[in-house]
Amino acid sequence: MHSRCLSPLSFHCRRRCVSECRVSRWALAITIPEVVDEHRTRSTSQLRQVTAYSTYSAGWSSRRAAGYDMAQATNGNDNGNAVAESVTAPLMLHGRVAIVTGGAGGIGSAVSKHLAALGARVAVAYLGDPGPAQKLVAGINAAAYHGTGTAAPPRAIAVEADVSDAAQVRALFDAAAAAFGGELHVLVTTAAVLDTTYPALADTSEASYDATFGANARGTFLCLREAANRLARDGRGRIVTFSSSGVGSLRPGYAAYAASKAAVETMTRILARELRGTGITANTVAPGSTATPMFYDGKTDEEAARYITEAPLGRLGMPEDIAPLVGFLASDAGGWVNAQVLRCNGGTV
């Protein structure tokens, strides 16, 4: 046996030495238990987290939006086009409180439902018509009731908040803390606006620019600032902002929108570094073309179809494609992902 095989610093030679000296992993563990036991404990914990997240039942649900060919998707050769009906590891986020801005919108509603399905209690932030948010919250709470069969505190609440207003952002965080016991863990910022006339930069009005940056950049900034000061610092704090793959595709007609999302990416990555030592991670999810009302607004059927033809997987994304990524980043399994921009677009960018 090589004498250096017994050194904790010589794991780089373990494979060769095991082959030459027939030293098993158990022998190594007995020889240097303080190193191997720690490594095994961490690896086992991480494996449980990833296994829990990877255990899901995949299926097909009806899709309301255009751009999805059910007959083709169910012909036994989906070529990677499958959309998971559910990606849930029950209680993965048990005991955690999440705030989702734009939480009743196209992608936001899917995120809110998914986080709740993972065990989180969710504050669904909305602006304007309360109907969709109230319906979403009622559905989440009803599902929680049916799951236990007993009356329980609400799993979700709806809170009206204009994210471009600092006072309303503070009130949103206050409402979530008051409803769910004080400690806050997860912020997801899906709230956004888009000028659906898709003006060229030369034709973009100051009002359109201000509205876009007000909601997308300023709104995210205010939420990030509040989260940086209020999320739990016990290793469970998670920030997931939303950008757009349009920052990479640079489509004409999206100048102000893409610029506002580029600002989101930059702020999030810098904040992740500024939060050093807090245990809070901060990442950005950048969806591609996704079948939501925002995507279809202002587009003809022919224009929408062009986006589909560009997609390597032959369809638009669905909100249910995006939500599981957010759930992963919000969980312990995503704890080593930090200061990243993750494009979730089926390969279009």
FENCOR-V358731 format. One record per residue. N is the residue number from 0. OMEGA is omega in radians with two decimals (999 if undefined). D_LAST is the distance of its C-alpha to the last C-alpha in Angstrom with 2 decimals. Layout:
BEGIN
n = (N | N)
omega = (OMEGA | OMEGA)
d_last = (D_LAST | D_LAST)
END
This chain:
BEGIN
n = (0 | 1 | 2 | 3 | 4 | 5 | 6 | 7 | 8 | 9 | 10 | 11 | 12 | 13 | 14 | 15 | 16 | 17 | 18 | 19 | 20 | 21 | 22 | 23 | 24 | 25 | 26 | 27 | 28 | 29 | 30 | 31 | 32 | 33 | 34 | 35 | 36 | 37 | 38 | 39 | 40 | 41 | 42 | 43 | 44 | 45 | 46 | 47 | 48 | 49 | 50 | 51 | 52 | 53 | 54 | 55 | 56 | 57 | 58 | 59 | 60 | 61 | 62 | 63 | 64 | 65 | 66 | 67 | 68 | 69 | 70 | 71 | 72 | 73 | 74 | 75 | 76 | 77 | 78 | 79 | 80 | 81 | 82 | 83 | 84 | 85 | 86 | 87 | 88 | 89 | 90 | 91 | 92 | 93 | 94 | 95 | 96 | 97 | 98 | 99 | 100 | 101 | 102 | 103 | 104 | 105 | 106 | 107 | 108 | 109 | 110 | 111 | 112 | 113 | 114 | 115 | 116 | 117 | 118 | 119 | 120 | 121 | 122 | 123 | 124 | 125 | 126 | 127 | 128 | 129 | 130 | 131 | 132 | 133 | 134 | 135 | 136 | 137 | 138 | 139 | 140 | 141 | 142 | 143 | 144 | 145 | 146 | 147 | 148 | 149 | 150 | 151 | 152 | 153 | 154 | 155 | 156 | 157 | 158 | 159 | 160 | 161 | 162 | 163 | 164 | 165 | 166 | 167 | 168 | 169 | 170 | 171 | 172 | 173 | 174 | 175 | 176 | 177 | 178 | 179 | 180 | 181 | 182 | 183 | 184 | 185 | 186 | 187 | 188 | 189 | 190 | 191 | 192 | 193 | 194 | 195 | 196 | 197 | 198 | 199 | 200 | 201 | 202 | 203 | 204 | 205 | 206 | 207 | 208 | 209 | 210 | 211 | 212 | 213 | 214 | 215 | 216 | 217 | 218 | 219 | 220 | 221 | 222 | 223 | 224 | 225 | 226 | 227 | 228 | 229 | 230 | 231 | 232 | 233 | 234 | 235 | 236 | 237 | 238 | 239 | 240 | 241 | 242 | 243 | 244 | 245 | 246 | 247 | 248 | 249 | 250 | 251 | 252 | 253 | 254 | 255 | 256 | 257 | 258 | 259 | 260 | 261 | 262 | 263 | 264 | 265 | 266 | 267 | 268 | 269 | 270 | 271 | 272 | 273 | 274 | 275 | 276 | 277 | 278 | 279 | 280 | 281 | 282 | 283 | 284 | 285 | 286 | 287 | 288 | 289 | 290 | 291 | 292 | 293 | 294 | 295 | 296 | 297 | 298 | 299 | 300 | 301 | 302 | 303 | 304 | 305 | 306 | 307 | 308 | 309 | 310 | 311 | 312 | 313 | 314 | 315 | 316 | 317 | 318 | 319 | 320 | 321 | 322 | 323 | 324 | 325 | 326 | 327 | 328 | 329 | 330 | 331 | 332 | 333 | 334 | 335 | 336 | 337 | 338 | 339 | 340 | 341 | 342 | 343 | 344 | 345 | 346 | 347 | 348)
omega = (3.05 | -3.13 | -3.09 | 3.12 | -3.08 | -3.10 | 3.09 | -3.06 | -3.01 | 3.09 | 3.13 | -3.11 | -3.01 | -3.07 | -3.13 | -3.08 | 3.09 | 3.14 | -3.06 | -2.99 | 3.13 | 3.08 | -3.12 | 3.07 | 3.12 | 3.09 | 3.09 | -3.14 | 3.13 | -3.09 | -3.09 | -3.01 | -3.07 | 3.12 | -3.05 | 3.14 | 3.11 | 3.13 | -3.12 | -3.13 | 3.14 | -3.11 | 3.13 | 3.13 | 3.14 | -3.14 | 3.11 | -3.11 | -3.09 | 3.12 | 3.13 | -3.10 | -3.07 | -3.12 | -3.13 | 3.04 | -3.12 | 3.11 | -3.13 | 3.00 | -3.11 | -3.12 | -3.11 | -2.99 | 3.07 | 3.10 | 3.14 | -3.08 | -3.07 | -3.11 | 3.13 | -3.06 | -3.08 | -3.08 | 3.10 | 3.11 | -3.00 | 3.09 | 3.10 | -3.08 | -3.05 | 3.01 | -3.13 | 3.09 | 3.06 | 3.04 | -3.02 | 2.94 | -2.99 | 3.08 | 3.12 | 3.11 | -3.12 | 3.11 | -3.11 | -3.11 | -3.11 | 2.99 | 3.13 | 3.07 | -3.00 | -2.95 | 3.08 | -3.13 | -3.06 | 3.10 | -3.10 | -3.13 | 3.10 | 3.10 | -3.13 | 3.14 | -3.10 | 3.13 | 3.09 | 3.12 | 3.11 | 3.06 | -3.12 | 2.93 | -2.87 | 2.97 | -3.09 | -3.14 | -3.13 | 3.07 | 3.12 | -3.08 | -3.12 | -3.03 | -3.11 | 3.14 | 3.14 | 3.11 | 3.12 | -3.13 | 3.13 | 3.12 | 3.12 | -3.12 | 3.09 | 3.12 | 3.12 | 3.13 | -3.12 | 3.14 | -3.11 | -3.11 | -3.14 | 3.09 | -3.10 | 3.05 | -3.09 | 3.07 | -3.10 | 3.04 | 3.06 | -3.11 | 3.08 | -3.13 | 2.98 | -3.02 | 3.09 | 3.14 | -3.05 | -3.13 | -3.14 | 3.07 | 3.09 | 3.14 | 3.08 | 3.11 | 3.11 | -3.12 | 3.12 | -3.14 | -3.13 | -3.08 | -2.96 | 2.96 | 2.96 | -3.05 | -3.14 | -3.03 | -2.96 | 2.97 | 3.04 | -3.06 | 3.10 | -3.10 | -3.13 | 3.03 | -3.12 | 3.04 | -3.02 | 2.89 | 3.10 | -3.10 | 2.95 | -3.12 | -3.11 | -3.12 | -3.10 | -3.13 | 3.07 | 3.13 | 3.11 | 3.11 | -3.10 | 3.13 | -3.12 | -3.13 | 3.12 | -3.13 | -2.97 | -3.09 | 3.14 | -3.14 | 3.11 | 3.11 | -3.11 | 3.11 | 3.10 | -3.14 | -3.14 | -3.13 | -3.12 | -3.12 | -2.97 | -3.13 | 3.14 | -3.12 | -3.11 | -3.11 | -3.12 | -3.14 | -3.10 | 3.03 | 3.08 | 3.08 | -3.13 | 3.01 | 3.13 | 3.02 | 3.05 | 3.05 | 3.12 | -3.07 | 3.06 | 3.12 | 2.99 | -3.13 | -3.10 | -3.00 | -3.10 | -3.12 | -3.13 | 3.12 | 3.13 | 3.12 | 3.02 | 3.07 | 3.10 | -3.14 | -3.10 | 3.13 | -3.08 | -3.10 | 3.08 | 3.13 | 3.14 | 3.12 | 3.11 | 3.14 | 3.10 | 3.09 | -3.11 | -3.05 | 3.12 | 3.05 | 3.11 | -3.13 | 3.12 | 3.01 | -3.09 | -3.14 | 2.95 | -3.13 | -3.04 | -3.05 | 3.09 | 3.08 | 3.13 | -3.14 | -3.04 | -3.07 | 3.09 | 3.14 | 2.99 | 3.08 | -3.13 | 3.12 | 3.11 | -3.12 | 3.14 | 3.10 | -3.13 | -3.12 | 3.12 | -3.00 | 3.10 | -3.14 | 2.96 | 3.12 | 2.96 | 2.97 | 3.04 | 3.07 | 3.14 | 3.02 | -3.02 | -3.02 | -3.13 | 3.08 | 3.09 | 3.11 | 3.10 | -3.11 | -3.13 | -3.02 | 3.04 | -3.12 | 3.14 | -3.02 | -3.13 | 3.07 | -3.06 | 3.08 | -3.09 | 2.95 | -3.07 | 3.12 | -3.09 | -2.91 | 3.14 | 3.09 | -3.08 | -3.13 | 999)
d_last = (52.02 | 50.42 | 51.59 | 48.21 | 46.74 | 48.38 | 46.61 | 43.80 | 42.12 | 41.98 | 39.44 | 37.68 | 40.59 | 40.95 | 39.52 | 41.87 | 44.77 | 44.43 | 44.58 | 47.52 | 49.47 | 48.56 | 47.77 | 46.00 | 43.52 | 46.34 | 48.56 | 46.08 | 45.80 | 49.59 | 49.85 | 47.38 | 46.91 | 45.91 | 42.73 | 41.80 | 42.65 | 40.34 | 37.52 | 38.30 | 38.47 | 35.08 | 33.48 | 35.24 | 34.15 | 30.49 | 30.82 | 32.40 | 29.61 | 26.83 | 29.07 | 29.83 | 26.23 | 25.42 | 28.42 | 27.50 | 28.40 | 25.66 | 26.43 | 25.68 | 26.50 | 26.79 | 23.88 | 24.96 | 21.85 | 20.99 | 18.05 | 19.39 | 21.84 | 24.29 | 26.37 | 23.64 | 22.43 | 26.02 | 27.16 | 27.16 | 24.08 | 21.01 | 18.73 | 16.98 | 16.76 | 19.35 | 19.17 | 21.63 | 24.49 | 25.40 | 24.38 | 27.47 | 29.63 | 32.63 | 33.83 | 30.91 | 30.92 | 34.62 | 36.38 | 33.38 | 32.84 | 29.47 | 28.80 | 25.91 | 25.56 | 24.55 | 25.66 | 26.77 | 23.70 | 21.13 | 19.10 | 22.00 | 24.54 | 22.70 | 22.42 | 26.09 | 27.28 | 25.44 | 26.81 | 30.21 | 30.04 | 29.53 | 32.72 | 31.73 | 33.62 | 31.37 | 31.98 | 30.02 | 29.73 | 29.65 | 30.74 | 32.89 | 33.87 | 34.88 | 35.01 | 31.55 | 31.76 | 35.31 | 34.53 | 31.67 | 33.96 | 36.81 | 34.79 | 33.72 | 37.33 | 38.74 | 36.59 | 37.81 | 41.37 | 41.23 | 39.78 | 42.79 | 45.44 | 46.81 | 46.41 | 44.16 | 42.79 | 39.75 | 36.40 | 34.64 | 35.68 | 34.37 | 34.56 | 34.09 | 32.51 | 31.06 | 28.70 | 29.30 | 32.95 | 33.93 | 37.01 | 35.19 | 32.64 | 35.64 | 37.31 | 34.31 | 34.49 | 38.27 | 38.15 | 35.93 | 38.25 | 41.35 | 40.27 | 39.14 | 41.47 | 40.40 | 37.70 | 34.03 | 31.26 | 27.79 | 26.02 | 22.88 | 21.88 | 20.12 | 22.27 | 20.57 | 21.39 | 19.67 | 21.61 | 21.20 | 22.85 | 19.64 | 21.79 | 21.03 | 21.69 | 25.08 | 25.96 | 24.84 | 27.99 | 28.96 | 29.48 | 25.92 | 24.64 | 27.13 | 26.33 | 22.59 | 23.22 | 26.21 | 24.50 | 21.09 | 22.10 | 25.87 | 25.73 | 23.48 | 25.68 | 28.81 | 27.62 | 26.53 | 29.90 | 31.79 | 29.98 | 30.56 | 34.25 | 34.67 | 32.55 | 34.47 | 34.68 | 35.63 | 32.37 | 31.11 | 29.60 | 25.91 | 23.71 | 20.32 | 18.87 | 16.08 | 13.45 | 10.41 | 6.65 | 8.24 | 9.48 | 6.54 | 6.10 | 9.92 | 11.19 | 14.95 | 17.02 | 15.19 | 16.76 | 18.95 | 16.70 | 13.76 | 16.58 | 18.24 | 15.31 | 14.96 | 18.65 | 18.20 | 16.05 | 18.71 | 21.62 | 20.54 | 20.13 | 23.40 | 25.17 | 24.33 | 26.27 | 28.99 | 29.58 | 30.68 | 33.60 | 33.07 | 31.20 | 28.60 | 24.92 | 22.24 | 18.52 | 15.68 | 13.52 | 10.42 | 9.98 | 7.80 | 10.25 | 13.33 | 16.71 | 18.82 | 21.38 | 19.31 | 16.60 | 19.41 | 21.61 | 22.11 | 20.23 | 22.22 | 21.79 | 20.66 | 17.95 | 16.71 | 16.94 | 14.62 | 11.70 | 12.98 | 13.28 | 9.64 | 9.06 | 9.92 | 12.27 | 13.89 | 14.07 | 13.01 | 12.86 | 16.33 | 17.75 | 19.27 | 15.97 | 15.47 | 19.14 | 19.75 | 17.32 | 19.31 | 22.48 | 21.72 | 21.09 | 24.27 | 26.34 | 28.23 | 25.89 | 23.13 | 25.66 | 24.45 | 20.92 | 21.33 | 19.80 | 16.21 | 12.96 | 11.47 | 8.07 | 9.21 | 7.06 | 8.24 | 5.55 | 3.82 | 0.00)
END
